[in-house]
Amino acid sequence: MEKLDYSPVLKALKRADQEFTEKHGITHYSLFDAALEQAAEAFNRENRTNFDPVEARHQYIEMCEAEPNPFALEQVDVNVDDLVVSKTSSRSIH
């Protein structure tokens, strides 16, 4: 049996993750799990798909654990010189 590609629904779960975390912060995992499953159910209704919400949640969590930031759009280079706000020679610690 061929495994179903869950990548279309995973982006919806990422949005749900961000919205839930922004609204509720860190909370009990069961509430977070329910929010992810509800997002998968909403995705199914809107797109006339039939992804299993529990499996979608599992795949999303596994993906997040496998990569630090699976949805990063770009890498940002930071120039250390840009972080300096004032010259140290003009400061006094006394």
N, C-alpha and C positions, 0 to 999 in steps of 0.2 A: 504494500500500500504506500502510495506516494505521500510524503509529508506536505501539508498545506503551508504555503508561504504567508506568514503573518506580517510581513513588512508593511503592508498598507495600513493596518490597524495600529501598529506600534507608534506611529507619529501622533495619532490621536491620544494614545496613552501617555506619551511624553507631555503633551499639552495638559492633560488631566493631572499629571504628576506636578507640573509647575504651578498650575492654578490651585490645586489642593494644598501644596506646601506653602504657597504664598498666603493663602487664607487661614490655614490651620497650624502652620509650623510643624513641629515634630509632635506626633500624637500616636495613639495606639495603632499598631500595624493593621488590625482588622478594619479600621476605618479607611486607611489608605488602600488596602486591598479592595474594599467595596467600591471606592471611588474609581479605581482602575477598571474594575469589571463593569461598572455603570458606563464608563466611557466607551468600552468595547461594545456594549449593548446599544448605545446611542449611535456609534459608528455603523453597526449592522443595520439599524433602522434607516439611517440617512442614506446609506449606500446599497441597500438591499443585498447585504452579504450575510454570511452565516458563520462568522468566526466564533469559536468557543471562548466566552469571556474569561473563564478560568485559565485556559491554555494561553490566551493572549497575555494575561497578567503574568503567568509563569515565564513566558518568553521575554516579556519586557524586563522583568526583574533580572533574569539571567543575562540579558544583553547589557544591562546597566552594571552588573557585577563583573562582566568580562572586560569592559572598557571604561576608563574613567569618564569619558564624555563622548558617548556614541553619536550625539547629534551636533557636535561642534562644526560650525560652518567654515571656520578659518582659524589658522594659528596666528597669534599676535606676537610680534617681536617687541620686546620692551627695551628701550635704550636707557641704561642706568643713569646717564647724564640728565635725562628728562625728569628723573625723580628727585633731583636735588632742588630744594626750595630756597636755600640761602647758602652763602659761603661759610664754611666752618671757621675761617680766620676772623670773621667779624663777631663771633660768638664768644662769650665768656662763661665759664662754669662757676665762677665765684660770685 
